Amino acid sequence: MGDRWEEDGGPAFPSSVERPGDEGSREVISYKGMSLRDWFAGQALAGILACPADYAGAKGFDGRVARAYEYADAMLKQREVGHE
């Protein structure tokens, strides 16, 4: 497989904070946030849990979570196709 960026879509909500450092300098602290794959999976899981009867074949909660990541992976794949 490719590097981590290719596998998880990179950070979904990166941010940085600037604060005063030593002797009047500025320090930048960066936060990567969750991966885009996790964000997509969370959104898919919300939809899956909103309509549990539609996912009765997914074995319990673990099955529904696995299905959410399948949707997330499909969304990441589609992003690649859309950029070619």
PDB file of N, CA, C and O in Angstrom:
ATOM      1  N   MET A   1       0.830  -1.186   0.000  1.00  0.00           N
ATOM      2  CA  MET A   1       0.000   0.000   0.000  1.00  0.00           C
ATOM      3  C   MET A   1       0.871   1.246   0.000  1.00  0.00           C
ATOM      4  O   MET A   1       2.084   1.174   0.200  1.00  0.00           O
ATOM      5  N   GLY A   2       0.237   2.385  -0.227  1.00  0.00           N
ATOM      6  CA  GLY A   2       0.957   3.640  -0.254  1.00  0.00           C
ATOM      7  C   GLY A   2       1.252   4.142   1.141  1.00  0.00           C
ATOM      8  O   GLY A   2       1.084   3.431   2.131  1.00  0.00           O
ATOM      9  N   ASP A   3       1.695   5.384   1.195  1.00  0.00           N
ATOM     10  CA  ASP A   3       1.989   5.937   2.515  1.00  0.00           C
ATOM     11  C   ASP A   3       0.704   6.256   3.272  1.00  0.00           C
ATOM     12  O   ASP A   3      -0.395   6.144   2.729  1.00  0.00           O
ATOM     13  N   ARG A   4       0.854   6.648   4.508  1.00  0.00           N
ATOM     14  CA  ARG A   4      -0.294   6.890   5.396  1.00  0.00           C
ATOM     15  C   ARG A   4      -1.249   7.919   4.805  1.00  0.00           C
ATOM     16  O   ARG A   4      -2.466   7.771   4.916  1.00  0.00           O
ATOM     17  N   TRP A   5      -0.704   8.968   4.175  1.00  0.00           N
ATOM     18  CA  TRP A   5      -1.544  10.006   3.570  1.00  0.00           C
ATOM     19  C   TRP A   5      -2.499   9.392   2.554  1.00  0.00           C
ATOM     20  O   TRP A   5      -3.686   9.717   2.548  1.00  0.00           O
ATOM     21  N   GLU A   6      -2.000   8.517   1.703  1.00  0.00           N
ATOM     22  CA  GLU A   6      -2.830   7.891   0.677  1.00  0.00           C
ATOM     23  C   GLU A   6      -3.866   6.964   1.288  1.00  0.00           C
ATOM     24  O   GLU A   6      -4.964   6.826   0.749  1.00  0.00           O
ATOM     25  N   GLU A   7      -3.534   6.326   2.406  1.00  0.00           N
ATOM     26  CA  GLU A   7      -4.434   5.363   3.011  1.00  0.00           C
ATOM     27  C   GLU A   7      -5.576   6.023   3.762  1.00  0.00           C
ATOM     28  O   GLU A   7      -6.696   5.513   3.744  1.00  0.00           O
ATOM     29  N   ASP A   8      -5.318   7.149   4.422  1.00  0.00           N
ATOM     30  CA  ASP A   8      -6.369   7.731   5.256  1.00  0.00           C
ATOM     31  C   ASP A   8      -6.853   9.096   4.789  1.00  0.00           C
ATOM     32  O   ASP A   8      -7.669   9.723   5.464  1.00  0.00           O
ATOM     33  N   GLY A   9      -6.365   9.566   3.649  1.00  0.00           N
ATOM     34  CA  GLY A   9      -6.826  10.835   3.103  1.00  0.00           C
ATOM     35  C   GLY A   9      -6.175  12.062   3.714  1.00  0.00           C
ATOM     36  O   GLY A   9      -6.490  13.188   3.329  1.00  0.00           O
ATOM     37  N   GLY A  10      -5.271  11.858   4.661  1.00  0.00           N
ATOM     38  CA  GLY A  10      -4.638  12.996   5.316  1.00  0.00           C
ATOM     39  C   GLY A  10      -5.519  13.549   6.421  1.00  0.00           C
ATOM     40  O   GLY A  10      -6.577  12.992   6.713  1.00  0.00           O
ATOM     41  N   PRO A  11      -5.089  14.640   7.036  1.00  0.00           N
ATOM     42  CA  PRO A  11      -5.846  15.195   8.154  1.00  0.00           C
ATOM     43  C   PRO A  11      -7.143  15.857   7.685  1.00  0.00           C
ATOM     44  O   PRO A  11      -7.181  16.519   6.648  1.00  0.00           O
ATOM     45  N   ALA A  12      -8.212  15.661   8.477  1.00  0.00           N
ATOM     46  CA  ALA A  12      -9.501  16.262   8.143  1.00  0.00           C
ATOM     47  C   ALA A  12      -9.601  17.691   8.662  1.00  0.00           C
ATOM     48  O   ALA A  12     -10.171  18.554   7.995  1.00  0.00           O
ATOM     49  N   PHE A  13      -9.059  17.944   9.833  1.00  0.00           N
ATOM     50  CA  PHE A  13      -9.188  19.263  10.443  1.00  0.00           C
ATOM     51  C   PHE A  13      -7.861  19.745  11.019  1.00  0.00           C
ATOM     52  O   PHE A  13      -7.747  19.941  12.229  1.00  0.00           O
ATOM     53  N   PRO A  14      -6.860  19.937  10.167  1.00  0.00           N
ATOM     54  CA  PRO A  14      -5.589  20.415  10.695  1.00  0.00           C
ATOM     55  C   PRO A  14      -5.735  21.861  11.185  1.00  0.00           C
ATOM     56  O   PRO A  14      -6.538  22.629  10.656  1.00  0.00           O
ATOM     57  N   SER A  15      -4.969  22.207  12.172  1.00  0.00           N
ATOM     58  CA  SER A  15      -4.983  23.584  12.661  1.00  0.00           C
ATOM     59  C   SER A  15      -3.631  23.891  13.293  1.00  0.00           C
ATOM     60  O   SER A  15      -2.834  22.992  13.561  1.00  0.00           O
ATOM     61  N   SER A  16      -3.397  25.146  13.520  1.00  0.00           N
ATOM     62  CA  SER A  16      -2.179  25.541  14.213  1.00  0.00           C
ATOM     63  C   SER A  16      -2.504  26.716  15.126  1.00  0.00           C
ATOM     64  O   SER A  16      -3.422  27.495  14.867  1.00  0.00           O
ATOM     65  N   VAL A  17      -1.741  26.821  16.181  1.00  0.00           N
ATOM     66  CA  VAL A  17      -1.898  27.884  17.161  1.00  0.00           C
ATOM     67  C   VAL A  17      -0.544  28.568  17.310  1.00  0.00           C
ATOM     68  O   VAL A  17       0.488  27.910  17.437  1.00  0.00           O
ATOM     69  N   GLU A  18      -0.565  29.868  17.294  1.00  0.00           N
ATOM     70  CA  GLU A  18       0.670  30.618  17.475  1.00  0.00           C
ATOM     71  C   GLU A  18       0.651  31.208  18.881  1.00  0.00           C
ATOM     72  O   GLU A  18      -0.350  31.779  19.314  1.00  0.00           O
ATOM     73  N   ARG A  19       1.759  31.065  19.578  1.00  0.00           N
ATOM     74  CA  ARG A  19       1.839  31.624  20.926  1.00  0.00           C
ATOM     75  C   ARG A  19       3.211  32.241  21.132  1.00  0.00           C
ATOM     76  O   ARG A  19       4.162  31.920  20.418  1.00  0.00           O
ATOM     77  N   PRO A  20       3.306  33.131  22.114  1.00  0.00           N
ATOM     78  CA  PRO A  20       4.598  33.764  22.377  1.00  0.00           C
ATOM     79  C   PRO A  20       5.632  32.739  22.822  1.00  0.00           C
ATOM     80  O   PRO A  20       5.335  31.849  23.619  1.00  0.00           O
ATOM     81  N   GLY A  21       6.831  32.868  22.307  1.00  0.00           N
ATOM     82  CA  GLY A  21       7.938  32.006  22.707  1.00  0.00           C
ATOM     83  C   GLY A  21       8.939  32.780  23.540  1.00  0.00           C
ATOM     84  O   GLY A  21       8.635  33.855  24.057  1.00  0.00           O
ATOM     85  N   ASP A  22      10.114  32.235  23.665  1.00  0.00           N
ATOM     86  CA  ASP A  22      11.176  32.877  24.441  1.00  0.00           C
ATOM     87  C   ASP A  22      11.691  34.124  23.731  1.00  0.00           C
ATOM     88  O   ASP A  22      11.766  34.166  22.503  1.00  0.00           O
ATOM     89  N   GLU A  23      12.041  35.122  24.506  1.00  0.00           N
ATOM     90  CA  GLU A  23      12.691  36.345  24.011  1.00  0.00           C
ATOM     91  C   GLU A  23      11.936  37.007  22.862  1.00  0.00           C
ATOM     92  O   GLU A  23      12.542  37.464  21.893  1.00  0.00           O
ATOM     93  N   GLY A  24      10.632  37.055  22.974  1.00  0.00           N
ATOM     94  CA  GLY A  24       9.822  37.762  21.981  1.00  0.00           C
ATOM     95  C   GLY A  24       9.552  36.992  20.701  1.00  0.00           C
ATOM     96  O   GLY A  24       8.911  37.521  19.793  1.00  0.00           O
ATOM     97  N   SER A  25      10.024  35.762  20.607  1.00  0.00           N
ATOM     98  CA  SER A  25       9.763  34.973  19.394  1.00  0.00           C
ATOM     99  C   SER A  25       8.333  34.418  19.428  1.00  0.00           C
ATOM    100  O   SER A  25       7.643  34.523  20.441  1.00  0.00           O
ATOM    101  N   ARG A  26       7.910  33.842  18.337  1.00  0.00           N
ATOM    102  CA  ARG A  26       6.589  33.226  18.236  1.00  0.00           C
ATOM    103  C   ARG A  26       6.782  31.733  18.022  1.00  0.00           C
ATOM    104  O   ARG A  26       7.676  31.318  17.284  1.00  0.00           O
ATOM    105  N   GLU A  27       5.957  30.937  18.656  1.00  0.00           N
ATOM    106  CA  GLU A  27       6.013  29.486  18.533  1.00  0.00           C
ATOM    107  C   GLU A  27       4.711  29.019  17.882  1.00  0.00           C
ATOM    108  O   GLU A  27       3.626  29.429  18.295  1.00  0.00           O
ATOM    109  N   VAL A  28       4.820  28.172  16.879  1.00  0.00           N
ATOM    110  CA  VAL A  28       3.635  27.628  16.209  1.00  0.00           C
ATOM    111  C   VAL A  28       3.490  26.165  16.593  1.00  0.00           C
ATOM    112  O   VAL A  28       4.414  25.369  16.427  1.00  0.00           O
ATOM    113  N   ILE A  29       2.322  25.827  17.107  1.00  0.00           N
ATOM    114  CA  ILE A  29       2.014  24.450  17.474  1.00  0.00           C
ATOM    115  C   ILE A  29       0.960  23.953  16.497  1.00  0.00           C
ATOM    116  O   ILE A  29      -0.094  24.570  16.344  1.00  0.00           O
ATOM    117  N   SER A  30       1.244  22.838  15.838  1.00  0.00           N
ATOM    118  CA  SER A  30       0.326  22.289  14.842  1.00  0.00           C
ATOM    119  C   SER A  30      -0.368  21.048  15.379  1.00  0.00           C
ATOM    120  O   SER A  30       0.219  20.238  16.096  1.00  0.00           O
ATOM    121  N   TYR A  31      -1.632  20.927  15.011  1.00  0.00           N
ATOM    122  CA  TYR A  31      -2.432  19.763  15.369  1.00  0.00           C
ATOM    123  C   TYR A  31      -2.979  19.157  14.080  1.00  0.00           C
ATOM    124  O   TYR A  31      -3.587  19.856  13.270  1.00  0.00           O
ATOM    125  N   LYS A  32      -2.762  17.862  13.893  1.00  0.00           N
ATOM    126  CA  LYS A  32      -3.225  17.222  12.665  1.00  0.00           C
ATOM    127  C   LYS A  32      -4.730  16.970  12.678  1.00  0.00           C
ATOM    128  O   LYS A  32      -5.366  17.014  11.625  1.00  0.00           O
ATOM    129  N   GLY A  33      -5.296  16.714  13.819  1.00  0.00           N
ATOM    130  CA  GLY A  33      -6.712  16.381  13.867  1.00  0.00           C
ATOM    131  C   GLY A  33      -6.931  14.941  13.417  1.00  0.00           C
ATOM    132  O   GLY A  33      -5.971  14.196  13.217  1.00  0.00           O
ATOM    133  N   MET A  34      -8.154  14.562  13.262  1.00  0.00           N
ATOM    134  CA  MET A  34      -8.458  13.194  12.834  1.00  0.00           C
ATOM    135  C   MET A  34      -8.183  13.037  11.347  1.00  0.00           C
ATOM    136  O   MET A  34      -8.064  14.021  10.617  1.00  0.00           O
ATOM    137  N   SER A  35      -8.083  11.786  10.907  1.00  0.00           N
ATOM    138  CA  SER A  35      -7.878  11.543   9.480  1.00  0.00           C
ATOM    139  C   SER A  35      -9.196  11.731   8.738  1.00  0.00           C
ATOM    140  O   SER A  35     -10.278  11.619   9.315  1.00  0.00           O
ATOM    141  N   LEU A  36      -9.077  12.014   7.466  1.00  0.00           N
ATOM    142  CA  LEU A  36     -10.265  12.152   6.638  1.00  0.00           C
ATOM    143  C   LEU A  36     -11.029  10.836   6.593  1.00  0.00           C
ATOM    144  O   LEU A  36     -12.259  10.836   6.540  1.00  0.00           O
ATOM    145  N   ARG A  37     -10.312   9.716   6.613  1.00  0.00           N
ATOM    146  CA  ARG A  37     -10.968   8.403   6.620  1.00  0.00           C
ATOM    147  C   ARG A  37     -11.845   8.241   7.863  1.00  0.00           C
ATOM    148  O   ARG A  37     -12.981   7.777   7.767  1.00  0.00           O
ATOM    149  N   ASP A  38     -11.317   8.624   9.028  1.00  0.00           N
ATOM    150  CA  ASP A  38     -12.107   8.543  10.255  1.00  0.00           C
ATOM    151  C   ASP A  38     -13.317   9.478  10.206  1.00  0.00           C
ATOM    152  O   ASP A  38     -14.398   9.123  10.676  1.00  0.00           O
ATOM    153  N   TRP A  39     -13.135  10.660   9.644  1.00  0.00           N
ATOM    154  CA  TRP A  39     -14.247  11.605   9.516  1.00  0.00           C
ATOM    155  C   TRP A  39     -15.342  11.007   8.626  1.00  0.00           C
ATOM    156  O   TRP A  39     -16.519  11.010   8.986  1.00  0.00           O
ATOM    157  N   PHE A  40     -14.937  10.495   7.460  1.00  0.00           N
ATOM    158  CA  PHE A  40     -15.918   9.867   6.565  1.00  0.00           C
ATOM    159  C   PHE A  40     -16.628   8.707   7.250  1.00  0.00           C
ATOM    160  O   PHE A  40     -17.845   8.567   7.135  1.00  0.00           O
ATOM    161  N   ALA A  41     -15.866   7.869   7.970  1.00  0.00           N
ATOM    162  CA  ALA A  41     -16.471   6.718   8.643  1.00  0.00           C
ATOM    163  C   ALA A  41     -17.463   7.171   9.713  1.00  0.00           C
ATOM    164  O   ALA A  41     -18.527   6.571   9.863  1.00  0.00           O
ATOM    165  N   GLY A  42     -17.128   8.206  10.442  1.00  0.00           N
ATOM    166  CA  GLY A  42     -18.048   8.723  11.457  1.00  0.00           C
ATOM    167  C   GLY A  42     -19.338   9.230  10.856  1.00  0.00           C
ATOM    168  O   GLY A  42     -20.419   9.011  11.403  1.00  0.00           O
ATOM    169  N   GLN A  43     -19.221   9.911   9.723  1.00  0.00           N
ATOM    170  CA  GLN A  43     -20.419  10.404   9.050  1.00  0.00           C
ATOM    171  C   GLN A  43     -21.266   9.244   8.526  1.00  0.00           C
ATOM    172  O   GLN A  43     -22.492   9.261   8.636  1.00  0.00           O
ATOM    173  N   ALA A  44     -20.602   8.241   7.957  1.00  0.00           N
ATOM    174  CA  ALA A  44     -21.326   7.062   7.471  1.00  0.00           C
ATOM    175  C   ALA A  44     -21.994   6.327   8.630  1.00  0.00           C
ATOM    176  O   ALA A  44     -23.135   5.881   8.508  1.00  0.00           O
ATOM    177  N   LEU A  45     -21.288   6.200   9.751  1.00  0.00           N
ATOM    178  CA  LEU A  45     -21.842   5.499  10.903  1.00  0.00           C
ATOM    179  C   LEU A  45     -23.082   6.215  11.436  1.00  0.00           C
ATOM    180  O   LEU A  45     -24.038   5.564  11.857  1.00  0.00           O
ATOM    181  N   ALA A  46     -23.075   7.533  11.420  1.00  0.00           N
ATOM    182  CA  ALA A  46     -24.257   8.280  11.863  1.00  0.00           C
ATOM    183  C   ALA A  46     -25.468   7.926  11.002  1.00  0.00           C
ATOM    184  O   ALA A  46     -26.573   7.750  11.515  1.00  0.00           O
ATOM    185  N   GLY A  47     -25.253   7.824   9.701  1.00  0.00           N
ATOM    186  CA  GLY A  47     -26.345   7.436   8.809  1.00  0.00           C
ATOM    187  C   GLY A  47     -26.781   5.998   9.037  1.00  0.00           C
ATOM    188  O   GLY A  47     -27.975   5.697   9.028  1.00  0.00           O
ATOM    189  N   ILE A  48     -25.829   5.122   9.238  1.00  0.00           N
ATOM    190  CA  ILE A  48     -26.136   3.706   9.480  1.00  0.00           C
ATOM    191  C   ILE A  48     -26.957   3.554  10.761  1.00  0.00           C
ATOM    192  O   ILE A  48     -27.934   2.805  10.788  1.00  0.00           O
ATOM    193  N   LEU A  49     -26.569   4.253  11.806  1.00  0.00           N
ATOM    194  CA  LEU A  49     -27.284   4.148  13.074  1.00  0.00           C
ATOM    195  C   LEU A  49     -28.645   4.828  13.031  1.00  0.00           C
ATOM    196  O   LEU A  49     -29.533   4.495  13.815  1.00  0.00           O
ATOM    197  N   ALA A  50     -28.810   5.780  12.118  1.00  0.00           N
ATOM    198  CA  ALA A  50     -30.110   6.440  11.973  1.00  0.00           C
ATOM    199  C   ALA A  50     -31.135   5.520  11.328  1.00  0.00           C
ATOM    200  O   ALA A  50     -32.338   5.705  11.516  1.00  0.00           O
ATOM    201  N   CYS A  51     -30.676   4.531  10.571  1.00  0.00           N
ATOM    202  CA  CYS A  51     -31.564   3.581   9.887  1.00  0.00           C
ATOM    203  C   CYS A  51     -31.106   2.160  10.178  1.00  0.00           C
ATOM    204  O   CYS A  51     -30.710   1.448   9.255  1.00  0.00           O
ATOM    205  N   PRO A  52     -31.149   1.723  11.444  1.00  0.00           N
ATOM    206  CA  PRO A  52     -30.589   0.414  11.792  1.00  0.00           C
ATOM    207  C   PRO A  52     -31.244  -0.759  11.076  1.00  0.00           C
ATOM    208  O   PRO A  52     -30.589  -1.777  10.851  1.00  0.00           O
ATOM    209  N   ALA A  53     -32.503  -0.647  10.717  1.00  0.00           N
ATOM    210  CA  ALA A  53     -33.179  -1.753  10.028  1.00  0.00           C
ATOM    211  C   ALA A  53     -32.545  -2.027   8.671  1.00  0.00           C
ATOM    212  O   ALA A  53     -32.548  -3.164   8.201  1.00  0.00           O
ATOM    213  N   ASP A  54     -32.002  -0.992   8.042  1.00  0.00           N
ATOM    214  CA  ASP A  54     -31.355  -1.166   6.736  1.00  0.00           C
ATOM    215  C   ASP A  54     -30.052  -1.953   6.833  1.00  0.00           C
ATOM    216  O   ASP A  54     -29.554  -2.457   5.826  1.00  0.00           O
ATOM    217  N   TYR A  55     -29.502  -2.061   8.032  1.00  0.00           N
ATOM    218  CA  TYR A  55     -28.213  -2.718   8.218  1.00  0.00           C
ATOM    219  C   TYR A  55     -28.323  -3.910   9.157  1.00  0.00           C
ATOM    220  O   TYR A  55     -27.372  -4.239   9.866  1.00  0.00           O
ATOM    221  N   ALA A  56     -29.479  -4.551   9.161  1.00  0.00           N
ATOM    222  CA  ALA A  56     -29.702  -5.705  10.039  1.00  0.00           C
ATOM    223  C   ALA A  56     -28.721  -6.832   9.726  1.00  0.00           C
ATOM    224  O   ALA A  56     -28.386  -7.618  10.613  1.00  0.00           O
ATOM    225  N   GLY A  57     -28.251  -6.925   8.470  1.00  0.00           N
ATOM    226  CA  GLY A  57     -27.305  -7.968   8.081  1.00  0.00           C
ATOM    227  C   GLY A  57     -25.904  -7.738   8.620  1.00  0.00           C
ATOM    228  O   GLY A  57     -25.099  -8.667   8.674  1.00  0.00           O
ATOM    229  N   ALA A  58     -25.605  -6.505   9.021  1.00  0.00           N
ATOM    230  CA  ALA A  58     -24.297  -6.215   9.611  1.00  0.00           C
ATOM    231  C   ALA A  58     -24.339  -6.718  11.046  1.00  0.00           C
ATOM    232  O   ALA A  58     -25.153  -6.258  11.846  1.00  0.00           O
ATOM    233  N   LYS A  59     -23.473  -7.650  11.367  1.00  0.00           N
ATOM    234  CA  LYS A  59     -23.532  -8.341  12.656  1.00  0.00           C
ATOM    235  C   LYS A  59     -23.198  -7.423  13.822  1.00  0.00           C
ATOM    236  O   LYS A  59     -22.027  -7.164  14.096  1.00  0.00           O
ATOM    237  N   GLY A  60     -24.215  -6.936  14.504  1.00  0.00           N
ATOM    238  CA  GLY A  60     -24.033  -6.107  15.681  1.00  0.00           C
ATOM    239  C   GLY A  60     -23.357  -4.788  15.376  1.00  0.00           C
ATOM    240  O   GLY A  60     -23.210  -4.386  14.222  1.00  0.00           O
ATOM    241  N   PHE A  61     -22.953  -4.131  16.438  1.00  0.00           N
ATOM    242  CA  PHE A  61     -22.325  -2.818  16.298  1.00  0.00           C
ATOM    243  C   PHE A  61     -21.008  -2.917  15.552  1.00  0.00           C
ATOM    244  O   PHE A  61     -20.703  -2.064  14.719  1.00  0.00           O
ATOM    245  N   ASP A  62     -20.209  -3.964  15.845  1.00  0.00           N
ATOM    246  CA  ASP A  62     -18.921  -4.115  15.150  1.00  0.00           C
ATOM    247  C   ASP A  62     -19.120  -4.227  13.639  1.00  0.00           C
ATOM    248  O   ASP A  62     -18.332  -3.681  12.867  1.00  0.00           O
ATOM    249  N   GLY A  63     -20.146  -4.917  13.225  1.00  0.00           N
ATOM    250  CA  GLY A  63     -20.437  -5.042  11.800  1.00  0.00           C
ATOM    251  C   GLY A  63     -20.822  -3.718  11.177  1.00  0.00           C
ATOM    252  O   GLY A  63     -20.455  -3.422  10.039  1.00  0.00           O
ATOM    253  N   ARG A  64     -21.568  -2.920  11.934  1.00  0.00           N
ATOM    254  CA  ARG A  64     -21.966  -1.595  11.425  1.00  0.00           C
ATOM    255  C   ARG A  64     -20.761  -0.666  11.317  1.00  0.00           C
ATOM    256  O   ARG A  64     -20.645   0.107  10.365  1.00  0.00           O
ATOM    257  N   VAL A  65     -19.872  -0.748  12.293  1.00  0.00           N
ATOM    258  CA  VAL A  65     -18.650   0.069  12.237  1.00  0.00           C
ATOM    259  C   VAL A  65     -17.794  -0.352  11.045  1.00  0.00           C
ATOM    260  O   VAL A  65     -17.271   0.498  10.325  1.00  0.00           O
ATOM    261  N   ALA A  66     -17.651  -1.658  10.837  1.00  0.00           N
ATOM    262  CA  ALA A  66     -16.887  -2.148   9.683  1.00  0.00           C
ATOM    263  C   ALA A  66     -17.502  -1.640   8.388  1.00  0.00           C
ATOM    264  O   ALA A  66     -16.781  -1.249   7.470  1.00  0.00           O
ATOM    265  N   ARG A  67     -18.825  -1.642   8.306  1.00  0.00           N
ATOM    266  CA  ARG A  67     -19.515  -1.137   7.109  1.00  0.00           C
ATOM    267  C   ARG A  67     -19.234   0.356   6.925  1.00  0.00           C
ATOM    268  O   ARG A  67     -19.046   0.818   5.800  1.00  0.00           O
ATOM    269  N   ALA A  68     -19.204   1.105   8.020  1.00  0.00           N
ATOM    270  CA  ALA A  68     -18.921   2.540   7.928  1.00  0.00           C
ATOM    271  C   ALA A  68     -17.536   2.775   7.327  1.00  0.00           C
ATOM    272  O   ALA A  68     -17.365   3.679   6.509  1.00  0.00           O
ATOM    273  N   TYR A  69     -16.546   1.971   7.724  1.00  0.00           N
ATOM    274  CA  TYR A  69     -15.205   2.126   7.158  1.00  0.00           C
ATOM    275  C   TYR A  69     -15.157   1.667   5.703  1.00  0.00           C
ATOM    276  O   TYR A  69     -14.349   2.174   4.925  1.00  0.00           O
ATOM    277  N   GLU A  70     -15.997   0.729   5.329  1.00  0.00           N
ATOM    278  CA  GLU A  70     -16.080   0.354   3.909  1.00  0.00           C
ATOM    279  C   GLU A  70     -16.573   1.549   3.092  1.00  0.00           C
ATOM    280  O   GLU A  70     -16.054   1.825   2.010  1.00  0.00           O
ATOM    281  N   TYR A  71     -17.572   2.250   3.614  1.00  0.00           N
ATOM    282  CA  TYR A  71     -18.051   3.456   2.937  1.00  0.00           C
ATOM    283  C   TYR A  71     -16.956   4.520   2.889  1.00  0.00           C
ATOM    284  O   TYR A  71     -16.764   5.173   1.863  1.00  0.00           O
ATOM    285  N   ALA A  72     -16.240   4.692   4.000  1.00  0.00           N
ATOM    286  CA  ALA A  72     -15.160   5.688   4.037  1.00  0.00           C
ATOM    287  C   ALA A  72     -14.098   5.370   2.997  1.00  0.00           C
ATOM    288  O   ALA A  72     -13.632   6.263   2.289  1.00  0.00           O
ATOM    289  N   ASP A  73     -13.713   4.103   2.901  1.00  0.00           N
ATOM    290  CA  ASP A  73     -12.706   3.706   1.913  1.00  0.00           C
ATOM    291  C   ASP A  73     -13.208   3.946   0.497  1.00  0.00           C
ATOM    292  O   ASP A  73     -12.442   4.352  -0.377  1.00  0.00           O
ATOM    293  N   ALA A  74     -14.496   3.695   0.272  1.00  0.00           N
ATOM    294  CA  ALA A  74     -15.071   3.953  -1.056  1.00  0.00           C
ATOM    295  C   ALA A  74     -15.054   5.451  -1.364  1.00  0.00           C
ATOM    296  O   ALA A  74     -14.808   5.845  -2.503  1.00  0.00           O
ATOM    297  N   MET A  75     -15.313   6.283  -0.358  1.00  0.00           N
ATOM    298  CA  MET A  75     -15.280   7.727  -0.581  1.00  0.00           C
ATOM    299  C   MET A  75     -13.859   8.198  -0.897  1.00  0.00           C
ATOM    300  O   MET A  75     -13.664   9.035  -1.778  1.00  0.00           O
ATOM    301  N   LEU A  76     -12.872   7.664  -0.183  1.00  0.00           N
ATOM    302  CA  LEU A  76     -11.486   8.032  -0.472  1.00  0.00           C
ATOM    303  C   LEU A  76     -11.084   7.598  -1.877  1.00  0.00           C
ATOM    304  O   LEU A  76     -10.401   8.330  -2.593  1.00  0.00           O
ATOM    305  N   LYS A  77     -11.509   6.412  -2.259  1.00  0.00           N
ATOM    306  CA  LYS A  77     -11.199   5.911  -3.601  1.00  0.00           C
ATOM    307  C   LYS A  77     -11.844   6.805  -4.661  1.00  0.00           C
ATOM    308  O   LYS A  77     -11.218   7.124  -5.672  1.00  0.00           O
ATOM    309  N   GLN A  78     -13.070   7.198  -4.433  1.00  0.00           N
ATOM    310  CA  GLN A  78     -13.755   8.063  -5.400  1.00  0.00           C
ATOM    311  C   GLN A  78     -13.066   9.410  -5.532  1.00  0.00           C
ATOM    312  O   GLN A  78     -13.030   9.985  -6.620  1.00  0.00           O
ATOM    313  N   ARG A  79     -12.525   9.915  -4.444  1.00  0.00           N
ATOM    314  CA  ARG A  79     -11.773  11.181  -4.525  1.00  0.00           C
ATOM    315  C   ARG A  79     -10.586  11.041  -5.457  1.00  0.00           C
ATOM    316  O   ARG A  79     -10.285  11.960  -6.218  1.00  0.00           O
ATOM    317  N   GLU A  80      -9.900   9.891  -5.407  1.00  0.00           N
ATOM    318  CA  GLU A  80      -8.760   9.658  -6.285  1.00  0.00           C
ATOM    319  C   GLU A  80      -9.210   9.610  -7.734  1.00  0.00           C
ATOM    320  O   GLU A  80      -8.563  10.195  -8.603  1.00  0.00           O
ATOM    321  N   VAL A  81     -10.292   8.932  -8.003  1.00  0.00           N
ATOM    322  CA  VAL A  81     -10.831   8.820  -9.366  1.00  0.00           C
ATOM    323  C   VAL A  81     -11.226  10.191  -9.883  1.00  0.00           C
ATOM    324  O   VAL A  81     -11.005  10.513 -11.051  1.00  0.00           O
ATOM    325  N   GLY A  82     -11.811  10.994  -9.010  1.00  0.00           N
ATOM    326  CA  GLY A  82     -12.254  12.334  -9.400  1.00  0.00           C
ATOM    327  C   GLY A  82     -11.119  13.285  -9.711  1.00  0.00           C
ATOM    328  O   GLY A  82     -11.339  14.299 -10.372  1.00  0.00           O
ATOM    329  N   HIS A  83      -9.904  12.989  -9.253  1.00  0.00           N
ATOM    330  CA  HIS A  83      -8.767  13.870  -9.466  1.00  0.00           C
ATOM    331  C   HIS A  83      -7.860  13.412 -10.607  1.00  0.00           C
ATOM    332  O   HIS A  83      -6.835  14.043 -10.869  1.00  0.00           O
ATOM    333  N   GLU A  84      -8.216  12.343 -11.277  1.00  0.00           N
ATOM    334  CA  GLU A  84      -7.364  11.852 -12.374  1.00  0.00           C
ATOM    335  C   GLU A  84      -7.691  12.534 -13.676  1.00  0.00           C
ATOM    336  O   GLU A  84      -7.072  12.242 -14.698  1.00  0.00           O
TER     337      GLU A  84
END
